[in-house]
């Protein structure tokens, strides 16, 4: 599966529209919902924000919540992407010893850093139910999404870091 070229521009325009009309956690949550519904191979979409050496779930869309609302930067695929400042694609999570299991049906994962001023301030985390669900087209597309949500993520960081209830999620 992949992101088709004809999907990229209209989808990025929709993300821009969401970010223009909504703010904060609500904007991040709506971006998650849009990505999940627009791309069938994105079964669970989350945005984690970095708080020191911890990643905190700020928004998500999927069939159910994850138990991993905080992840140490030293743990899991999410931690690896933040620690190494790079996209991480796992073709089959059953072969990745560092994978933090969330859902029994998850078979693949892609994690794309969100950067601001050259620093990783968060990430987009996507789970899929098929082996090899993600490829370079997903990486390019999600990197463009991450660039767009960076300003909102930077504004939301103090909310998440301050421990205020902030996670927005749903199907």
N, C-alpha and C positions, 0 to 999 in steps of 0.2 A: 504494500500500500504506500501511497505517497500523496503529497499535495500537488495537484495538477496545476500547471502554469496558469490556466484560465481562472483558477480560484484565487490566486494570490492578490491581484490588485483589488477586486471587489471586497475580499475579506479584510485586507488592510484598511480600506476605506471605511468599512463597518467598524473596525476597531477604533479608528480615528473618531468616528461619529460617537461611539460610546464614551470615549475619553473627553469629548467636547461637551456632552450633555450630562455626564455624571461625574462625581468626584470621589476621592478617597476609596474606602473599602467597597462602596457600592459600585464604583467603576471597575475595580479589579474583579469583583464577583460577576459582573455582567460580561466582562471579557472572557472569563472562565466558561460561563454558560454558552456564550456565542461559539467559542471554539469547540466545545463538546457537541453542540447541536449541528454545527456546520460540517464537521469532519467526523465521519462515522467511526474511524479508527482511533479517535480520542475518547476513550471510555471513561476516564477520570482525569480531570484537569484541576491542578492546584497552583496557587501562587504562594510561595514561601518568601518571607522577608528576613534578611539577616539582622540579628541582634547580637553583636559581638561574635562569639563562637557558637551561636545557636541559630537555627533556622526556625522561624515561627510561621505556621500556616495562617495566612491572612484571608484567603478566599478559595473556594473550590466549587466544582460542579461535577456531579456523578451520581450513580445510583445509591451511594451511601457514603457516610463520613469515614474518614480514616482515623485510626487510633494514634497516628503519628502527627500530632499537632505541633510538636517540637522535635527537632532532630539536631543532634550535635554536629558541627561541621566535620568532625572526624568520623562520622558514621554514615553508612548507606551510600546509595547512588547519589542522592541529593547532596550529602556531605562532600562526596568526591567532586561533583561539579563545582561546588562553591570553593572548595580547597584548591582545586587545580585550575579554576577560572576557565573552564571550557565546557562545551556541550558533551554530555555523555549519553550514548545510545547503547542500550542493552538489548540485543536481539532475543535472548531467552533468559529471563530472570532466574530460571531454575539452574543455570550454569554460572550465576554470579554470586559468589559467597558473601559479598558485602551487601547484597540486596536486603532491604528491610521489608518483609512481607506485609502487605496491606490487605489484599483481596485474593482469595483462592484462584479466581479466574484470570488474574494478571499474568501475562506471558512476556510482555515487552515494556520497556520504559525509555523515555527520553527526558532529559533534564537540561534546560537551557538557561545559562546565567542571565540575570538582569544587571546591567552595569550603569553606574553613574560616576562621572569624574574618574574613570579608569578603575573603579573598585566594584566588586560584586556586592550588590545590595539586596539581592534576592534571586529568585529563579522561578521558571515555569516548569512544573513537573507534570508529565502526562504518562498515564498507564494505558496499555492496550491489551486486548484479550487474544491476540494472535502473535505467534512467533514472527520476528522480523517485521513488525508493524511499522517501523520508522526507518527513514533513510535520510540522505543529504537534503532532499527537498523539504522534509519536515524541519530539519535543522535551519536551513536558510529562511524559511517562512517564520518559524518561531523566534529566530534571532531578530527579524524585523518587528515582530510583535513585542519582543522584550525591549527593543529600543524605544518603542512607542509608550510602553507602560512605565518606563523608568522614572519619569518625572512624578507620576502619581505614586509609584512605589516609594520614592524618596520622601514624599509628603506624609505617607501613611506610616513610615517606619517609627516615628516617635509614639504613635498610638499603640502599635503592636509591642514595642519595647517597653512601654509603660505598663503593660499588663492589663490594659483595659480590654473588656470583651470586644473582639473585633472580627472574629471569623464569620464570614458570610458564605453560605453554601446552599446546596440543594441540587435538585435534579435537572 
